Amino acid sequence: MPEFVQIMRFRTADFDALNTLTEQYRSDTAGRSTYTSEVVGRDVDSDEYVVIVTFPSKEAADINNALPETAAMATKLGGLTTDGPSFSNIEVIGRSSQPA
């Protein structure tokens, strides 16, 4: 099973509220969420926020997406965004890294 990545893009006028919401989600799903990493950033060209979440597989992402807290988070996120969110589901077919 290949690694799986979900990418979320959105704009918000209240990043602090979004950050608080995200921290609450992490706390509420501790020990049950299936993601392996999360990167939060801001696209300096479009002023959109980008969240990149990795999972060991699509099946693990499906399990995480089925958590009631995930659905609640998506609803609350929609209320905090001024544009979006939009989602991309990516099956990883290759990965490389630079040597140290």
C-alpha positions as CSV (number, residue, x, y, z in Angstrom):
1,M,0.0,0.0,0.0
2,P,1.5,3.3,-1.1
3,E,1.8,6.3,1.2
4,F,-1.0,8.8,0.9
5,V,-1.1,12.6,1.2
6,Q,-4.1,14.9,1.7
7,I,-3.6,18.6,0.8
8,M,-6.0,21.3,1.9
9,R,-5.9,24.9,0.7
10,F,-8.0,27.8,2.0
11,R,-7.9,31.4,3.0
12,T,-8.9,32.7,6.5
13,A,-8.9,36.0,8.3
14,D,-8.6,34.3,11.7
15,F,-5.6,32.0,11.6
16,D,-5.4,32.0,15.5
17,A,-8.9,30.5,15.7
18,L,-8.0,27.9,13.1
19,N,-4.8,27.0,15.0
20,T,-6.9,26.6,18.2
21,L,-9.3,24.4,16.4
22,T,-6.5,22.2,15.0
23,E,-4.9,21.8,18.4
24,Q,-8.3,20.8,19.9
25,Y,-8.7,18.2,17.1
26,R,-5.3,16.7,17.8
27,S,-6.2,16.5,21.5
28,D,-9.6,15.0,20.8
29,T,-8.3,12.3,18.4
30,A,-5.1,11.4,20.2
31,G,-4.4,7.7,20.0
32,R,-7.1,7.3,17.2
33,S,-5.9,9.5,14.4
34,T,-3.9,7.7,11.7
35,Y,-1.9,10.5,10.1
36,T,1.9,10.3,10.4
37,S,2.8,14.0,9.8
38,E,1.3,17.4,9.2
39,V,2.8,20.5,7.7
40,V,1.0,23.9,7.9
41,G,2.1,26.7,5.7
42,R,1.1,29.9,3.9
43,D,1.5,30.2,0.2
44,V,3.3,33.6,-0.1
45,D,2.2,34.0,-3.7
46,S,-1.6,33.4,-3.3
47,D,-1.9,34.1,0.5
48,E,-3.6,30.8,0.9
49,Y,-2.9,28.5,3.8
50,V,-1.9,25.0,2.9
51,V,-2.1,21.9,5.2
52,I,-0.3,18.8,4.0
53,V,-1.2,15.6,6.0
54,T,0.6,12.3,5.3
55,F,-0.8,8.8,6.0
56,P,0.8,5.4,5.7
57,S,-1.9,4.4,3.1
58,K,-5.2,5.5,1.6
59,E,-7.0,3.0,3.9
60,A,-5.4,4.8,6.9
61,A,-6.7,8.2,5.5
62,D,-10.2,6.7,5.1
63,I,-10.1,5.5,8.8
64,N,-9.1,9.0,9.9
65,N,-11.7,10.7,7.7
66,A,-14.4,8.4,9.3
67,L,-13.7,9.8,12.8
68,P,-16.6,12.0,13.9
69,E,-14.1,14.6,15.0
70,T,-12.8,14.8,11.5
71,A,-16.3,15.7,10.1
72,A,-16.8,18.2,12.9
73,M,-13.4,19.8,12.2
74,A,-14.3,20.1,8.5
75,T,-17.6,21.8,9.3
76,K,-15.9,24.2,11.7
77,L,-13.1,24.9,9.3
78,G,-15.6,25.8,6.6
79,G,-16.9,28.5,9.0
80,L,-13.5,30.0,9.5
81,T,-12.4,30.2,5.8
82,T,-13.0,33.0,3.5
83,D,-12.2,30.9,0.4
84,G,-12.1,27.1,0.4
85,P,-11.3,24.7,1.7
86,S,-10.3,22.7,-1.4
87,F,-8.9,19.2,-1.0
88,S,-6.5,17.0,-3.0
89,N,-6.0,13.3,-2.3
90,I,-2.5,12.1,-3.5
91,E,-1.2,8.6,-3.8
92,V,2.5,8.8,-3.4
93,I,4.3,7.1,-6.3
94,G,7.8,8.2,-5.5
95,R,9.8,10.0,-2.8
96,S,13.4,11.2,-2.6
97,S,15.4,13.2,-0.2
98,Q,18.7,15.1,-0.3
99,P,21.7,13.6,1.5
100,A,22.7,15.3,4.7
